[in-house]
């Protein structure tokens, strides 16, 4: 038989697990939308999109840009990236 303290800890751990799972589902939904947008066209990604897609920080992505490992396709003064190039970079073929 568990004491009330153990029960409370297990309940809180369950709540934390639910929050983490919900956040992961939201991130995966965002990544799926980025990859398969409504028109079915491969989109151009922003640094933020790449962070969501790759589960990396924006700082790490900007470092890769500075080191010329990830090259942007510029449009309207905003750094945009083709998903094919992002995938190559993620596989290490830069």
PDB file with one MODEL, atoms N, CA, C and O in Angstrom:
MODEL        1
ATOM      1  N   UNK A   1       0.837  -1.171   0.000  1.00  0.00           N
ATOM      2  CA  UNK A   1       0.000   0.000   0.000  1.00  0.00           C
ATOM      3  C   UNK A   1       0.890   1.245   0.000  1.00  0.00           C
ATOM      4  O   UNK A   1       1.858   1.332   0.755  1.00  0.00           O
ATOM      5  N   UNK A   2       0.553   2.181  -0.837  1.00  0.00           N
ATOM      6  CA  UNK A   2       1.338   3.418  -0.949  1.00  0.00           C
ATOM      7  C   UNK A   2       0.848   4.451   0.043  1.00  0.00           C
ATOM      8  O   UNK A   2      -0.338   4.561   0.353  1.00  0.00           O
ATOM      9  N   UNK A   3       1.829   5.204   0.524  1.00  0.00           N
ATOM     10  CA  UNK A   3       1.440   6.263   1.442  1.00  0.00           C
ATOM     11  C   UNK A   3       0.969   7.484   0.644  1.00  0.00           C
ATOM     12  O   UNK A   3       1.239   7.569  -0.554  1.00  0.00           O
ATOM     13  N   UNK A   4       0.285   8.411   1.269  1.00  0.00           N
ATOM     14  CA  UNK A   4      -0.272   9.579   0.564  1.00  0.00           C
ATOM     15  C   UNK A   4       0.794  10.404  -0.165  1.00  0.00           C
ATOM     16  O   UNK A   4       0.521  10.986  -1.215  1.00  0.00           O
ATOM     17  N   UNK A   5       1.991  10.452   0.387  1.00  0.00           N
ATOM     18  CA  UNK A   5       3.076  11.204  -0.244  1.00  0.00           C
ATOM     19  C   UNK A   5       3.452  10.584  -1.588  1.00  0.00           C
ATOM     20  O   UNK A   5       3.637  11.295  -2.576  1.00  0.00           O
ATOM     21  N   UNK A   6       3.564   9.242  -1.622  1.00  0.00           N
ATOM     22  CA  UNK A   6       3.886   8.552  -2.871  1.00  0.00           C
ATOM     23  C   UNK A   6       2.777   8.744  -3.906  1.00  0.00           C
ATOM     24  O   UNK A   6       3.050   8.952  -5.088  1.00  0.00           O
ATOM     25  N   UNK A   7       1.553   8.673  -3.461  1.00  0.00           N
ATOM     26  CA  UNK A   7       0.409   8.852  -4.362  1.00  0.00           C
ATOM     27  C   UNK A   7       0.440  10.245  -4.977  1.00  0.00           C
ATOM     28  O   UNK A   7       0.220  10.399  -6.179  1.00  0.00           O
ATOM     29  N   UNK A   8       0.710  11.256  -4.164  1.00  0.00           N
ATOM     30  CA  UNK A   8       0.761  12.640  -4.657  1.00  0.00           C
ATOM     31  C   UNK A   8       1.878  12.800  -5.686  1.00  0.00           C
ATOM     32  O   UNK A   8       1.680  13.439  -6.719  1.00  0.00           O
ATOM     33  N   UNK A   9       3.050  12.224  -5.412  1.00  0.00           N
ATOM     34  CA  UNK A   9       4.175  12.301  -6.351  1.00  0.00           C
ATOM     35  C   UNK A   9       3.809  11.634  -7.668  1.00  0.00           C
ATOM     36  O   UNK A   9       4.075  12.188  -8.735  1.00  0.00           O
ATOM     37  N   UNK A  10       3.207  10.456  -7.609  1.00  0.00           N
ATOM     38  CA  UNK A  10       2.813   9.744  -8.833  1.00  0.00           C
ATOM     39  C   UNK A  10       1.768  10.534  -9.627  1.00  0.00           C
ATOM     40  O   UNK A  10       1.815  10.556 -10.857  1.00  0.00           O
ATOM     41  N   UNK A  11       0.839  11.173  -8.945  1.00  0.00           N
ATOM     42  CA  UNK A  11      -0.163  11.999  -9.633  1.00  0.00           C
ATOM     43  C   UNK A  11       0.507  13.183 -10.334  1.00  0.00           C
ATOM     44  O   UNK A  11       0.178  13.501 -11.477  1.00  0.00           O
ATOM     45  N   UNK A  12       1.441  13.828  -9.647  1.00  0.00           N
ATOM     46  CA  UNK A  12       2.141  14.967 -10.247  1.00  0.00           C
ATOM     47  C   UNK A  12       3.003  14.531 -11.421  1.00  0.00           C
ATOM     48  O   UNK A  12       3.065  15.229 -12.433  1.00  0.00           O
ATOM     49  N   UNK A  13       3.671  13.386 -11.303  1.00  0.00           N
ATOM     50  CA  UNK A  13       4.464  12.871 -12.425  1.00  0.00           C
ATOM     51  C   UNK A  13       3.575  12.561 -13.620  1.00  0.00           C
ATOM     52  O   UNK A  13       3.957  12.803 -14.765  1.00  0.00           O
ATOM     53  N   UNK A  14       2.396  12.027 -13.355  1.00  0.00           N
ATOM     54  CA  UNK A  14       1.441  11.755 -14.433  1.00  0.00           C
ATOM     55  C   UNK A  14       1.017  13.042 -15.131  1.00  0.00           C
ATOM     56  O   UNK A  14       0.897  13.081 -16.356  1.00  0.00           O
ATOM     57  N   UNK A  15       0.789  14.097 -14.347  1.00  0.00           N
ATOM     58  CA  UNK A  15       0.401  15.384 -14.927  1.00  0.00           C
ATOM     59  C   UNK A  15       1.536  15.970 -15.765  1.00  0.00           C
ATOM     60  O   UNK A  15       1.294  16.528 -16.836  1.00  0.00           O
ATOM     61  N   UNK A  16       2.771  15.845 -15.280  1.00  0.00           N
ATOM     62  CA  UNK A  16       3.932  16.335 -16.032  1.00  0.00           C
ATOM     63  C   UNK A  16       4.079  15.569 -17.342  1.00  0.00           C
ATOM     64  O   UNK A  16       4.337  16.160 -18.391  1.00  0.00           O
ATOM     65  N   UNK A  17       3.915  14.259 -17.277  1.00  0.00           N
ATOM     66  CA  UNK A  17       4.009  13.420 -18.482  1.00  0.00           C
ATOM     67  C   UNK A  17       2.954  13.840 -19.509  1.00  0.00           C
ATOM     68  O   UNK A  17       3.237  13.901 -20.706  1.00  0.00           O
ATOM     69  N   UNK A  18       1.737  14.129 -19.037  1.00  0.00           N
ATOM     70  CA  UNK A  18       0.674  14.561 -19.953  1.00  0.00           C
ATOM     71  C   UNK A  18       1.032  15.878 -20.633  1.00  0.00           C
ATOM     72  O   UNK A  18       0.813  16.024 -21.836  1.00  0.00           O
ATOM     73  N   UNK A  19       1.573  16.831 -19.896  1.00  0.00           N
ATOM     74  CA  UNK A  19       1.970  18.126 -20.468  1.00  0.00           C
ATOM     75  C   UNK A  19       3.043  17.922 -21.534  1.00  0.00           C
ATOM     76  O   UNK A  19       2.963  18.496 -22.620  1.00  0.00           O
ATOM     77  N   UNK A  20       4.038  17.108 -21.222  1.00  0.00           N
ATOM     78  CA  UNK A  20       5.119  16.855 -22.183  1.00  0.00           C
ATOM     79  C   UNK A  20       4.570  16.191 -23.441  1.00  0.00           C
ATOM     80  O   UNK A  20       4.927  16.581 -24.552  1.00  0.00           O
ATOM     81  N   UNK A  21       3.714  15.200 -23.279  1.00  0.00           N
ATOM     82  CA  UNK A  21       3.124  14.522 -24.443  1.00  0.00           C
ATOM     83  C   UNK A  21       2.282  15.481 -25.278  1.00  0.00           C
ATOM     84  O   UNK A  21       2.326  15.431 -26.507  1.00  0.00           O
ATOM     85  N   UNK A  22       1.516  16.356 -24.625  1.00  0.00           N
ATOM     86  CA  UNK A  22       0.710  17.346 -25.349  1.00  0.00           C
ATOM     87  C   UNK A  22       1.606  18.302 -26.140  1.00  0.00           C
ATOM     88  O   UNK A  22       1.307  18.631 -27.288  1.00  0.00           O
ATOM     89  N   UNK A  23       2.702  18.746 -25.526  1.00  0.00           N
ATOM     90  CA  UNK A  23       3.631  19.638 -26.218  1.00  0.00           C
ATOM     91  C   UNK A  23       4.271  18.934 -27.406  1.00  0.00           C
ATOM     92  O   UNK A  23       4.419  19.532 -28.472  1.00  0.00           O
ATOM     93  N   UNK A  24       4.650  17.680 -27.238  1.00  0.00           N
ATOM     94  CA  UNK A  24       5.238  16.929 -28.348  1.00  0.00           C
ATOM     95  C   UNK A  24       4.249  16.774 -29.490  1.00  0.00           C
ATOM     96  O   UNK A  24       4.624  16.898 -30.656  1.00  0.00           O
ATOM     97  N   UNK A  25       2.985  16.503 -29.167  1.00  0.00           N
ATOM     98  CA  UNK A  25       1.974  16.393 -30.223  1.00  0.00           C
ATOM     99  C   UNK A  25       1.817  17.714 -30.972  1.00  0.00           C
ATOM    100  O   UNK A  25       1.676  17.725 -32.194  1.00  0.00           O
ATOM    101  N   UNK A  26       1.840  18.827 -30.239  1.00  0.00           N
ATOM    102  CA  UNK A  26       1.707  20.145 -30.876  1.00  0.00           C
ATOM    103  C   UNK A  26       2.900  20.427 -31.781  1.00  0.00           C
ATOM    104  O   UNK A  26       2.732  20.930 -32.892  1.00  0.00           O
ATOM    105  N   UNK A  27       4.096  20.109 -31.316  1.00  0.00           N
ATOM    106  CA  UNK A  27       5.296  20.329 -32.128  1.00  0.00           C
ATOM    107  C   UNK A  27       5.249  19.453 -33.373  1.00  0.00           C
ATOM    108  O   UNK A  27       5.573  19.920 -34.466  1.00  0.00           O
ATOM    109  N   UNK A  28       4.855  18.198 -33.227  1.00  0.00           N
ATOM    110  CA  UNK A  28       4.759  17.309 -34.385  1.00  0.00           C
ATOM    111  C   UNK A  28       3.702  17.794 -35.373  1.00  0.00           C
ATOM    112  O   UNK A  28       3.890  17.681 -36.584  1.00  0.00           O
ATOM    113  N   UNK A  29       2.599  18.329 -34.869  1.00  0.00           N
ATOM    114  CA  UNK A  29       1.565  18.867 -35.757  1.00  0.00           C
ATOM    115  C   UNK A  29       2.097  20.069 -36.535  1.00  0.00           C
ATOM    116  O   UNK A  29       1.819  20.213 -37.726  1.00  0.00           O
ATOM    117  N   UNK A  30       2.869  20.937 -35.856  1.00  0.00           N
ATOM    118  CA  UNK A  30       3.467  22.077 -36.552  1.00  0.00           C
ATOM    119  C   UNK A  30       4.442  21.605 -37.621  1.00  0.00           C
ATOM    120  O   UNK A  30       4.440  22.125 -38.736  1.00  0.00           O
ATOM    121  N   UNK A  31       5.266  20.632 -37.293  1.00  0.00           N
ATOM    122  CA  UNK A  31       6.235  20.112 -38.258  1.00  0.00           C
ATOM    123  C   UNK A  31       5.511  19.480 -39.443  1.00  0.00           C
ATOM    124  O   UNK A  31       5.913  19.684 -40.589  1.00  0.00           O
ATOM    125  N   UNK A  32       4.450  18.717 -39.188  1.00  0.00           N
ATOM    126  CA  UNK A  32       3.678  18.117 -40.275  1.00  0.00           C
ATOM    127  C   UNK A  32       3.074  19.189 -41.172  1.00  0.00           C
ATOM    128  O   UNK A  32       3.058  19.038 -42.394  1.00  0.00           O
ATOM    129  N   UNK A  33       2.577  20.271 -40.578  1.00  0.00           N
ATOM    130  CA  UNK A  33       2.014  21.352 -41.375  1.00  0.00           C
ATOM    131  C   UNK A  33       3.086  22.002 -42.239  1.00  0.00           C
ATOM    132  O   UNK A  33       2.851  22.310 -43.408  1.00  0.00           O
ATOM    133  N   UNK A  34       4.255  22.207 -41.662  1.00  0.00           N
ATOM    134  CA  UNK A  34       5.351  22.816 -42.420  1.00  0.00           C
ATOM    135  C   UNK A  34       5.691  21.960 -43.622  1.00  0.00           C
ATOM    136  O   UNK A  34       5.877  22.473 -44.725  1.00  0.00           O
ATOM    137  N   UNK A  35       5.773  20.656 -43.412  1.00  0.00           N
ATOM    138  CA  UNK A  35       6.180  19.743 -44.484  1.00  0.00           C
ATOM    139  C   UNK A  35       5.064  19.594 -45.516  1.00  0.00           C
ATOM    140  O   UNK A  35       5.335  19.591 -46.717  1.00  0.00           O
ATOM    141  N   UNK A  36       3.831  19.470 -45.073  1.00  0.00           N
ATOM    142  CA  UNK A  36       2.694  19.199 -45.963  1.00  0.00           C
ATOM    143  C   UNK A  36       1.659  20.308 -45.834  1.00  0.00           C
ATOM    144  O   UNK A  36       0.580  20.101 -45.279  1.00  0.00           O
ATOM    145  N   UNK A  37       1.994  21.477 -46.347  1.00  0.00           N
ATOM    146  CA  UNK A  37       1.031  22.574 -46.218  1.00  0.00           C
ATOM    147  C   UNK A  37      -0.186  22.324 -47.102  1.00  0.00           C
ATOM    148  O   UNK A  37      -0.201  21.371 -47.881  1.00  0.00           O
ATOM    149  N   UNK A  38      -1.208  23.175 -46.986  1.00  0.00           N
ATOM    150  CA  UNK A  38      -2.480  22.926 -47.641  1.00  0.00           C
ATOM    151  C   UNK A  38      -2.369  22.697 -49.147  1.00  0.00           C
ATOM    152  O   UNK A  38      -3.095  21.875 -49.706  1.00  0.00           O
ATOM    153  N   UNK A  39      -1.472  23.414 -49.796  1.00  0.00           N
ATOM    154  CA  UNK A  39      -1.374  23.307 -51.248  1.00  0.00           C
ATOM    155  C   UNK A  39      -0.561  22.096 -51.685  1.00  0.00           C
ATOM    156  O   UNK A  39      -0.512  21.790 -52.877  1.00  0.00           O
ATOM    157  N   UNK A  40       0.074  21.403 -50.754  1.00  0.00           N
ATOM    158  CA  UNK A  40       0.891  20.255 -51.110  1.00  0.00           C
ATOM    159  C   UNK A  40       2.222  20.651 -51.724  1.00  0.00           C
ATOM    160  O   UNK A  40       2.942  19.800 -52.245  1.00  0.00           O
ATOM    161  N   UNK A  41       2.558  21.932 -51.667  1.00  0.00           N
ATOM    162  CA  UNK A  41       3.797  22.429 -52.245  1.00  0.00           C
ATOM    163  C   UNK A  41       4.857  22.460 -51.150  1.00  0.00           C
ATOM    164  O   UNK A  41       4.565  22.807 -50.006  1.00  0.00           O
ATOM    165  N   UNK A  42       6.079  22.097 -51.502  1.00  0.00           N
ATOM    166  CA  UNK A  42       7.157  22.172 -50.530  1.00  0.00           C
ATOM    167  C   UNK A  42       7.419  23.638 -50.216  1.00  0.00           C
ATOM    168  O   UNK A  42       7.783  24.402 -51.109  1.00  0.00           O
ATOM    169  N   UNK A  43       7.243  24.036 -48.979  1.00  0.00           N
ATOM    170  CA  UNK A  43       7.382  25.449 -48.627  1.00  0.00           C
ATOM    171  C   UNK A  43       8.825  25.872 -48.431  1.00  0.00           C
ATOM    172  O   UNK A  43       9.737  25.051 -48.339  1.00  0.00           O
ATOM    173  N   UNK A  44       8.995  27.169 -48.371  1.00  0.00           N
ATOM    174  CA  UNK A  44      10.264  27.729 -47.924  1.00  0.00           C
ATOM    175  C   UNK A  44      10.143  27.885 -46.408  1.00  0.00           C
ATOM    176  O   UNK A  44       9.107  28.322 -45.907  1.00  0.00           O
ATOM    177  N   UNK A  45      11.188  27.532 -45.691  1.00  0.00           N
ATOM    178  CA  UNK A  45      11.161  27.549 -44.238  1.00  0.00           C
ATOM    179  C   UNK A  45      11.917  28.742 -43.682  1.00  0.00           C
ATOM    180  O   UNK A  45      12.920  29.175 -44.251  1.00  0.00           O
ATOM    181  N   UNK A  46      11.435  29.265 -42.580  1.00  0.00           N
ATOM    182  CA  UNK A  46      12.151  30.302 -41.842  1.00  0.00           C
ATOM    183  C   UNK A  46      13.043  29.611 -40.807  1.00  0.00           C
ATOM    184  O   UNK A  46      12.973  28.395 -40.627  1.00  0.00           O
ATOM    185  N   UNK A  47      13.870  30.393 -40.138  1.00  0.00           N
ATOM    186  CA  UNK A  47      14.716  29.832 -39.079  1.00  0.00           C
ATOM    187  C   UNK A  47      13.841  29.194 -38.005  1.00  0.00           C
ATOM    188  O   UNK A  47      14.160  28.118 -37.498  1.00  0.00           O
ATOM    189  N   UNK A  48      12.746  29.850 -37.661  1.00  0.00           N
ATOM    190  CA  UNK A  48      11.832  29.301 -36.643  1.00  0.00           C
ATOM    191  C   UNK A  48      11.217  27.984 -37.114  1.00  0.00           C
ATOM    192  O   UNK A  48      11.099  27.040 -36.332  1.00  0.00           O
ATOM    193  N   UNK A  49      10.826  27.917 -38.382  1.00  0.00           N
ATOM    194  CA  UNK A  49      10.272  26.683 -38.938  1.00  0.00           C
ATOM    195  C   UNK A  49      11.292  25.541 -38.858  1.00  0.00           C
ATOM    196  O   UNK A  49      10.949  24.412 -38.510  1.00  0.00           O
ATOM    197  N   UNK A  50      12.545  25.853 -39.183  1.00  0.00           N
ATOM    198  CA  UNK A  50      13.597  24.839 -39.130  1.00  0.00           C
ATOM    199  C   UNK A  50      13.797  24.363 -37.695  1.00  0.00           C
ATOM    200  O   UNK A  50      14.026  23.177 -37.461  1.00  0.00           O
ATOM    201  N   UNK A  51      13.711  25.275 -36.742  1.00  0.00           N
ATOM    202  CA  UNK A  51      13.852  24.899 -35.332  1.00  0.00           C
ATOM    203  C   UNK A  51      12.757  23.911 -34.930  1.00  0.00           C
ATOM    204  O   UNK A  51      13.032  22.924 -34.249  1.00  0.00           O
ATOM    205  N   UNK A  52      11.534  24.171 -35.345  1.00  0.00           N
ATOM    206  CA  UNK A  52      10.426  23.264 -35.044  1.00  0.00           C
ATOM    207  C   UNK A  52      10.630  21.940 -35.766  1.00  0.00           C
ATOM    208  O   UNK A  52      10.489  20.876 -35.164  1.00  0.00           O
ATOM    209  N   UNK A  53      10.957  21.999 -37.040  1.00  0.00           N
ATOM    210  CA  UNK A  53      11.121  20.814 -37.874  1.00  0.00           C
ATOM    211  C   UNK A  53      12.244  19.913 -37.375  1.00  0.00           C
ATOM    212  O   UNK A  53      12.110  18.689 -37.390  1.00  0.00           O
ATOM    213  N   UNK A  54      13.337  20.501 -36.939  1.00  0.00           N
ATOM    214  CA  UNK A  54      14.518  19.723 -36.555  1.00  0.00           C
ATOM    215  C   UNK A  54      14.649  19.491 -35.058  1.00  0.00           C
ATOM    216  O   UNK A  54      15.510  18.727 -34.622  1.00  0.00           O
ATOM    217  N   UNK A  55      13.800  20.144 -34.265  1.00  0.00           N
ATOM    218  CA  UNK A  55      13.899  20.105 -32.795  1.00  0.00           C
ATOM    219  C   UNK A  55      15.245  20.638 -32.308  1.00  0.00           C
ATOM    220  O   UNK A  55      15.787  20.170 -31.307  1.00  0.00           O
ATOM    221  N   UNK A  56      15.761  21.604 -33.017  1.00  0.00           N
ATOM    222  CA  UNK A  56      17.007  22.258 -32.633  1.00  0.00           C
ATOM    223  C   UNK A  56      16.687  23.690 -32.229  1.00  0.00           C
ATOM    224  O   UNK A  56      15.611  24.207 -32.530  1.00  0.00           O
ATOM    225  N   UNK A  57      17.627  24.320 -31.549  1.00  0.00           N
ATOM    226  CA  UNK A  57      17.401  25.716 -31.158  1.00  0.00           C
ATOM    227  C   UNK A  57      17.674  26.634 -32.348  1.00  0.00           C
ATOM    228  O   UNK A  57      18.422  26.289 -33.263  1.00  0.00           O
ATOM    229  N   UNK A  58      17.053  27.805 -32.310  1.00  0.00           N
ATOM    230  CA  UNK A  58      17.293  28.791 -33.359  1.00  0.00           C
ATOM    231  C   UNK A  58      18.752  29.237 -33.349  1.00  0.00           C
ATOM    232  O   UNK A  58      19.314  29.553 -34.398  1.00  0.00           O
ATOM    233  N   UNK A  59      19.363  29.264 -32.171  1.00  0.00           N
ATOM    234  CA  UNK A  59      20.778  29.653 -32.053  1.00  0.00           C
ATOM    235  C   UNK A  59      21.662  28.666 -32.827  1.00  0.00           C
ATOM    236  O   UNK A  59      22.577  29.080 -33.539  1.00  0.00           O
ATOM    237  N   UNK A  60      21.393  27.373 -32.690  1.00  0.00           N
ATOM    238  CA  UNK A  60      22.177  26.362 -33.413  1.00  0.00           C
ATOM    239  C   UNK A  60      22.012  26.517 -34.923  1.00  0.00           C
ATOM    240  O   UNK A  60      22.964  26.338 -35.682  1.00  0.00           O
ATOM    241  N   UNK A  61      20.823  26.843 -35.338  1.00  0.00           N
ATOM    242  CA  UNK A  61      20.563  27.017 -36.769  1.00  0.00           C
ATOM    243  C   UNK A  61      21.288  28.258 -37.278  1.00  0.00           C
ATOM    244  O   UNK A  61      21.882  28.231 -38.356  1.00  0.00           O
ATOM    245  N   UNK A  62      21.245  29.339 -36.515  1.00  0.00           N
ATOM    246  CA  UNK A  62      21.958  30.559 -36.926  1.00  0.00           C
ATOM    247  C   UNK A  62      23.469  30.322 -36.972  1.00  0.00           C
ATOM    248  O   UNK A  62      24.161  30.884 -37.820  1.00  0.00           O
ATOM    249  N   UNK A  63      23.975  29.495 -36.067  1.00  0.00           N
ATOM    250  CA  UNK A  63      25.403  29.140 -36.108  1.00  0.00           C
ATOM    251  C   UNK A  63      25.740  28.409 -37.404  1.00  0.00           C
ATOM    252  O   UNK A  63      26.767  28.677 -38.028  1.00  0.00           O
ATOM    253  N   UNK A  64      24.872  27.490 -37.801  1.00  0.00           N
ATOM    254  CA  UNK A  64      25.088  26.753 -39.047  1.00  0.00           C
ATOM    255  C   UNK A  64      25.056  27.699 -40.250  1.00  0.00           C
ATOM    256  O   UNK A  64      25.798  27.508 -41.213  1.00  0.00           O
ATOM    257  N   UNK A  65      24.202  28.710 -40.194  1.00  0.00           N
ATOM    258  CA  UNK A  65      24.139  29.707 -41.266  1.00  0.00           C
ATOM    259  C   UNK A  65      25.443  30.508 -41.293  1.00  0.00           C
ATOM    260  O   UNK A  65      26.019  30.726 -42.359  1.00  0.00           O
ATOM    261  N   UNK A  66      25.900  30.940 -40.128  1.00  0.00           N
ATOM    262  CA  UNK A  66      27.145  31.716 -40.039  1.00  0.00           C
ATOM    263  C   UNK A  66      28.344  30.921 -40.553  1.00  0.00           C
ATOM    264  O   UNK A  66      29.255  31.484 -41.160  1.00  0.00           O
ATOM    265  N   UNK A  67      28.338  29.611 -40.308  1.00  0.00           N
ATOM    266  CA  UNK A  67      29.446  28.751 -40.748  1.00  0.00           C
ATOM    267  C   UNK A  67      29.279  28.295 -42.198  1.00  0.00           C
ATOM    268  O   UNK A  67      30.088  27.522 -42.711  1.00  0.00           O
ATOM    269  N   UNK A  68      28.223  28.779 -42.852  1.00  0.00           N
ATOM    270  CA  UNK A  68      27.913  28.456 -44.248  1.00  0.00           C
ATOM    271  C   UNK A  68      27.548  26.982 -44.446  1.00  0.00           C
ATOM    272  O   UNK A  68      27.668  26.458 -45.553  1.00  0.00           O
ATOM    273  N   UNK A  69      27.106  26.317 -43.383  1.00  0.00           N
ATOM    274  CA  UNK A  69      26.662  24.930 -43.498  1.00  0.00           C
ATOM    275  C   UNK A  69      25.232  24.861 -44.018  1.00  0.00           C
ATOM    276  O   UNK A  69      24.831  23.880 -44.645  1.00  0.00           O
ATOM    277  N   UNK A  70      24.473  25.911 -43.748  1.00  0.00           N
ATOM    278  CA  UNK A  70      23.092  26.003 -44.192  1.00  0.00           C
ATOM    279  C   UNK A  70      22.944  27.332 -44.917  1.00  0.00           C
ATOM    280  O   UNK A  70      23.124  28.398 -44.329  1.00  0.00           O
ATOM    281  N   UNK A  71      22.617  27.256 -46.192  1.00  0.00           N
ATOM    282  CA  UNK A  71      22.560  28.465 -47.011  1.00  0.00           C
ATOM    283  C   UNK A  71      21.112  28.866 -47.276  1.00  0.00           C
ATOM    284  O   UNK A  71      20.310  28.059 -47.746  1.00  0.00           O
ATOM    285  N   UNK A  72      20.788  30.114 -46.970  1.00  0.00           N
ATOM    286  CA  UNK A  72      19.412  30.569 -47.191  1.00  0.00           C
ATOM    287  C   UNK A  72      19.128  30.892 -48.652  1.00  0.00           C
ATOM    288  O   UNK A  72      20.020  31.247 -49.422  1.00  0.00           O
ATOM    289  N   UNK A  73      17.877  30.759 -48.997  1.00  0.00           N
ATOM    290  CA  UNK A  73      17.357  31.221 -50.272  1.00  0.00           C
ATOM    291  C   UNK A  73      16.601  32.481 -49.908  1.00  0.00           C
ATOM    292  O   UNK A  73      15.487  32.410 -49.390  1.00  0.00           O
ATOM    293  N   UNK A  74      17.194  33.636 -50.172  1.00  0.00           N
ATOM    294  CA  UNK A  74      16.609  34.897 -49.694  1.00  0.00           C
ATOM    295  C   UNK A  74      15.444  35.335 -50.564  1.00  0.00           C
ATOM    296  O   UNK A  74      15.459  35.202 -51.788  1.00  0.00           O
ATOM    297  N   UNK A  75      14.441  35.859 -49.886  1.00  0.00           N
ATOM    298  CA  UNK A  75      13.269  36.388 -50.571  1.00  0.00           C
ATOM    299  C   UNK A  75      12.710  37.509 -49.714  1.00  0.00           C
ATOM    300  O   UNK A  75      12.436  37.306 -48.531  1.00  0.00           O
ATOM    301  N   UNK A  76      12.539  38.668 -50.284  1.00  0.00           N
ATOM    302  CA  UNK A  76      11.990  39.829 -49.577  1.00  0.00           C
ATOM    303  C   UNK A  76      12.784  40.181 -48.319  1.00  0.00           C
ATOM    304  O   UNK A  76      12.192  40.607 -47.327  1.00  0.00           O
ATOM    305  N   UNK A  77      14.078  40.019 -48.335  1.00  0.00           N
ATOM    306  CA  UNK A  77      14.915  40.405 -47.213  1.00  0.00           C
ATOM    307  C   UNK A  77      14.857  39.468 -46.026  1.00  0.00           C
ATOM    308  O   UNK A  77      15.510  39.718 -45.012  1.00  0.00           O
ATOM    309  N   UNK A  78      14.093  38.400 -46.126  1.00  0.00           N
ATOM    310  CA  UNK A  78      13.951  37.442 -45.035  1.00  0.00           C
ATOM    311  C   UNK A  78      14.720  36.178 -45.414  1.00  0.00           C
ATOM    312  O   UNK A  78      14.684  35.748 -46.566  1.00  0.00           O
ATOM    313  N   UNK A  79      15.416  35.584 -44.441  1.00  0.00           N
ATOM    314  CA  UNK A  79      16.145  34.357 -44.734  1.00  0.00           C
ATOM    315  C   UNK A  79      15.161  33.195 -44.816  1.00  0.00           C
ATOM    316  O   UNK A  79      14.506  32.847 -43.834  1.00  0.00           O
ATOM    317  N   UNK A  80      15.072  32.611 -45.988  1.00  0.00           N
ATOM    318  CA  UNK A  80      14.198  31.469 -46.214  1.00  0.00           C
ATOM    319  C   UNK A  80      15.035  30.315 -46.756  1.00  0.00           C
ATOM    320  O   UNK A  80      16.064  30.530 -47.397  1.00  0.00           O
ATOM    321  N   UNK A  81      14.586  29.093 -46.493  1.00  0.00           N
ATOM    322  CA  UNK A  81      15.361  27.910 -46.842  1.00  0.00           C
ATOM    323  C   UNK A  81      14.471  26.885 -47.522  1.00  0.00           C
ATOM    324  O   UNK A  81      13.322  26.685 -47.128  1.00  0.00           O
ATOM    325  N   UNK A  82      15.008  26.241 -48.544  1.00  0.00           N
ATOM    326  CA  UNK A  82      14.287  25.157 -49.200  1.00  0.00           C
ATOM    327  C   UNK A  82      14.399  23.926 -48.317  1.00  0.00           C
ATOM    328  O   UNK A  82      15.464  23.627 -47.777  1.00  0.00           O
ATOM    329  N   UNK A  83      13.281  23.212 -48.176  1.00  0.00           N
ATOM    330  CA  UNK A  83      13.259  22.057 -47.286  1.00  0.00           C
ATOM    331  C   UNK A  83      14.259  20.988 -47.735  1.00  0.00           C
ATOM    332  O   UNK A  83      14.819  20.274 -46.903  1.00  0.00           O
ATOM    333  N   UNK A  84      14.483  20.879 -49.040  1.00  0.00           N
ATOM    334  CA  UNK A  84      15.450  19.906 -49.535  1.00  0.00           C
ATOM    335  C   UNK A  84      16.850  20.212 -49.012  1.00  0.00           C
ATOM    336  O   UNK A  84      17.594  19.303 -48.643  1.00  0.00           O
ATOM    337  N   UNK A  85      17.203  21.496 -48.981  1.00  0.00           N
ATOM    338  CA  UNK A  85      18.514  21.901 -48.467  1.00  0.00           C
ATOM    339  C   UNK A  85      18.614  21.694 -46.964  1.00  0.00           C
ATOM    340  O   UNK A  85      19.669  21.321 -46.451  1.00  0.00           O
ATOM    341  N   UNK A  86      17.524  21.935 -46.267  1.00  0.00           N
ATOM    342  CA  UNK A  86      17.509  21.701 -44.821  1.00  0.00           C
ATOM    343  C   UNK A  86      17.720  20.220 -44.533  1.00  0.00           C
ATOM    344  O   UNK A  86      18.490  19.858 -43.643  1.00  0.00           O
ATOM    345  N   UNK A  87      17.034  19.363 -45.290  1.00  0.00           N
ATOM    346  CA  UNK A  87      17.195  17.920 -45.090  1.00  0.00           C
ATOM    347  C   UNK A  87      18.623  17.471 -45.375  1.00  0.00           C
ATOM    348  O   UNK A  87      19.165  16.636 -44.650  1.00  0.00           O
ATOM    349  N   UNK A  88      19.238  18.018 -46.423  1.00  0.00           N
ATOM    350  CA  UNK A  88      20.645  17.694 -46.721  1.00  0.00           C
ATOM    351  C   UNK A  88      21.528  18.104 -45.557  1.00  0.00           C
ATOM    352  O   UNK A  88      22.397  17.342 -45.134  1.00  0.00           O
ATOM    353  N   UNK A  89      21.308  19.303 -45.038  1.00  0.00           N
ATOM    354  CA  UNK A  89      22.098  19.786 -43.909  1.00  0.00           C
ATOM    355  C   UNK A  89      21.915  18.888 -42.684  1.00  0.00           C
ATOM    356  O   UNK A  89      22.882  18.561 -41.996  1.00  0.00           O
ATOM    357  N   UNK A  90      20.681  18.496 -42.420  1.00  0.00           N
ATOM    358  CA  UNK A  90      20.407  17.629 -41.267  1.00  0.00           C
ATOM    359  C   UNK A  90      21.063  16.256 -41.418  1.00  0.00           C
ATOM    360  O   UNK A  90      21.450  15.639 -40.426  1.00  0.00           O
ATOM    361  N   UNK A  91      21.186  15.784 -42.647  1.00  0.00           N
ATOM    362  CA  UNK A  91      21.858  14.496 -42.884  1.00  0.00           C
ATOM    363  C   UNK A  91      23.376  14.640 -42.883  1.00  0.00           C
ATOM    364  O   UNK A  91      24.093  13.640 -42.923  1.00  0.00           O
ATOM    365  N   UNK A  92      23.871  15.877 -42.836  1.00  0.00           N
ATOM    366  CA  UNK A  92      25.305  16.102 -42.785  1.00  0.00           C
ATOM    367  C   UNK A  92      25.965  16.247 -44.147  1.00  0.00           C
ATOM    368  O   UNK A  92      27.190  16.188 -44.251  1.00  0.00           O
ATOM    369  N   UNK A  93      25.175  16.433 -45.177  1.00  0.00           N
ATOM    370  CA  UNK A  93      25.720  16.551 -46.545  1.00  0.00           C
ATOM    371  C   UNK A  93      25.769  18.007 -46.965  1.00  0.00           C
ATOM    372  O   UNK A  93      25.160  18.378 -47.969  1.00  0.00           O
ATOM    373  N   UNK A  94      26.482  18.843 -46.218  1.00  0.00           N
ATOM    374  CA  UNK A  94      26.551  20.273 -46.560  1.00  0.00           C
ATOM    375  C   UNK A  94      27.806  20.612 -47.254  1.00  0.00           C
ATOM    376  O   UNK A  94      28.021  21.771 -47.610  1.00  0.00           O
TER     377      UNK A  94
ENDMDL
END
